[in-house]
Amino acid sequence: MIEDYKYRVYCANMELVKLGLITFTWGNVSAIDRANGLVVIKPSGVSYDTMSPEDMVVIDLEGKIVEGRLKASSDTPTHLVLYNAFPEIGGIAHTHSEFATSWAQVGADIPLLGTTHADYFAGNIPCTRDMTEDEVRGDYERETGNVIVERFSSNFIDPFQIPGVLVKNHGPFTWGKSSAEAVFHAAVLEQVSKIAYFSYTLNSRCSMNAFLADKHYSRKHGTGKYYGQWTDM
């Protein structure tokens, strides 16, 4: 069973390369086997050119390595915080994709301006607050997860309806039911980041009617969805 997870996580990481969402080793994907309390994640700093499914690292929910000869991604504590806080998610992706990271670096939410965005995110994609010096100098990666959870909990944001976030001055994290869906959401987030940037460049006062946004989200999600054939990813 865990070998299947390792293969799927490997494929999801390689998809980041295929989609042009990462440069060098600037990204990672993980998946969780909730039945056994295990997480599979990319190893830290390993080139995608040489990486194999056997290189994926298996850890428990406390971060202890259960299987693997390499060190897990440095972002592992962030992933673990999110898995513990958001029990409905099954996979997480982190990138430094160009347009999403640009929004993160200016500390701005990605505004909901069009149907492309509304099809997958039921509102603005939030950006976290500045991290404190204590947070950065302490357990930095774990605190990164904590500020993500704080933004969602303090603003009553549903992580299932908004499957992604920008970490201020850092970059995007996305998630989904699986590692494949987490990568899919990373690609969508990057595209809507790009579209929003150009939209604001053309008209800084642009906006979208809430009823149109609700219509497009509900077409693809929830009990009333009717778009596509709806096979799970």
N, C-alpha and C positions, 0 to 999 in steps of 0.2 A: 504493500500500500504506500509506504513512504517513498519508494522508488518512483511511483507514479507522480507524487508531488514534486520530487526533485526534477523529473523530466519536464513537467508542466512549468515549473518556476524557471528552469533553464530556457525553455522556449519563449516564455514571457519576457525574460531579460533580453534575449536575442531580438525580439520584436521591437524593443526600444531602439535598437540599432537600425533595423530595417525601416522604421518610421522616421528616422532622423531626429529622435527626441533627445539623444545624448551625444556628448562629445567625450572622447577618450573613455574614462571609467566613471563619468559623472552621473551615475544613476544606479538604481537597484529595484528589484521586485521581490516580493515575498508572498507566501501563501500559508494559511493555517489549517492544520488538521485538528479541528476542535474536538473530535471524538477522543483523540489521544493526547490533546494538549501540547501539540508540537508545531513549530514554525520552521519552514524551509525558506532560506534567504540566500542571496548571492554572496560570495566571499568578498572581502574587502580588497579593493585595488587591483583585482585580477583583470587582465586584458580580455575583452570580448573575443579577440581573435584566437585565443588559446583555451578559453573556458569550455568546460564540458559538464554534462549533467552530474557527473560524479563529484564535481567541485562544489556543488551546492551544500550549504551547511544546515544541519538540523539542530535546533535548539528547543529547550522547553520555555514555558512562559515566564520563567525567571531569568532567562538569558544564558543558561548553562548549556554548553555544547553537548549534544547527545550523540551526534554522528558527524564526522567530517574531519579532514586533515588540515583544513585552512581556517583562518580567523574569519568570523562572520562580518558582514558589512558594518562599518562604523555607525550607520544609522539604525542598527538593530534595536537599540532601546526605544527609539521613536516609534518604530513599527509595533513593538510590544505594548507600549502605552495605548496605541490606537486599537489594537486587537482586544485589549482588556476593557477599554472604554466603550467600544462600538461592537457589541457581540454579533451583529447581523452581517458584518463584513467577512469576506473569505480571502481577500488578497489586497495588497498595497503596492503601489508604484511610486517611485520618487525620481524626478528628473531635474535638470537645470535647463529645460527647453527655453529657447530664446525669448519669445514674447511673454510667456507666463512669468519667467524670471524677471523680466523688465517691470511688470506690474508689481511683483513682490518687492523689487528693489526700491520702488517709490512708495511702498506701503499702502497700495490702493486695492480695494475690492475690484473684481472684474464685473462691471455692471451688466445687467440683463437688458440687452438692447434689441435682440432679434430672435426669430424662431429657431435658428440653428442652436443657439445657446439654450433656449427654453425646451428644446426637445430632450435635453439630458440633465439640465440643472434647473431646479425649480426656484430660482432666485439668483441674486448676486453671488459670485464665488468669493468667499470671505478671505481677508488677509489678517493674519494675527498681529498682535501688538508688538512693540519693542520688547525684547527680553532684557531683564535687569542684569546688572553686572554679576550679582550673586548667581543668577541662573546660568549665565554663560561660563563663569569660572567654576561652577559646581558640576553637577551631573548634566552636562550640556545637552547631550542627545535625548536623554530622558525628559529634561525640561522642555525641549522642543516639542515633544509629544504632549506635554502638559499644557503648553500655551495653545496648541491646536484644540485640545479638548475644552479648555477654558473658553475659547472663542465660540465654540458650538453650544456649550451648555449655558453660557451667560446670555447669549442671544437667541436661545431656544431654536437653534438650527437643527433640522433633522439630517443626520449624516447619510441617510439612505436617499433623501431627495436632493441633497447637495453632496455628491460623492467626490469632493475635492476641496483643497484649501491652498492658499499661498502662505508660506512662512516668511515673514517680513525680512527683507535683505538676504533671503536664502533662495527659496524656490518652491515649486509645487509638490504636493503629495496628493495622490488620488487613490481611490479604493473601489471595490466592487464585490460581487458574490464570489469571484475567483480572481486569480492572478491575471488571467486573460482579460477579464472585464476591467480590472484596475488599469491595465495598459491602454485599453480602448478609451477609458475616461481620460487618461493622460493625453492621448492624441486629440480628443475632442476639446479638452481644456486649452491646449496649445492653439488650436485653430480658432476657438472663440476669443482667446486673448488677442490674437492677431487681428481678427475682424473688429473687435472692440477698439483696438488701437487706431486702426484706419478710420473707423466711424467717428471717433472723437477728433481725429485730425481734420476730417471734413466738416464736422459740426459738433462743437463741444457741448451743445445743449440738446443733443439727441436723447430720445427716451423711447419707451415701449409701453403700450397699454397693458395693464395687468390682466385683463380678460383674455387678450390674445396670448399672452405668455401662459396663462393657466390652460387654455385650450390646447396649446401645442404640447405641454408637459403631459396632460391627461390623455392625449392620443396614444402615447407610448408607455404610460405607466399607470398602475392602479387597476381597480376592478373594471373600469370602463374603457380600457385601452383597446384600440382597434387597428393600429398601424402595424403592418408586417405580419409575419407568420409566428413570431414569438417563440422561437426555440432558444433555450438558455445557452449562454456562452460557456 
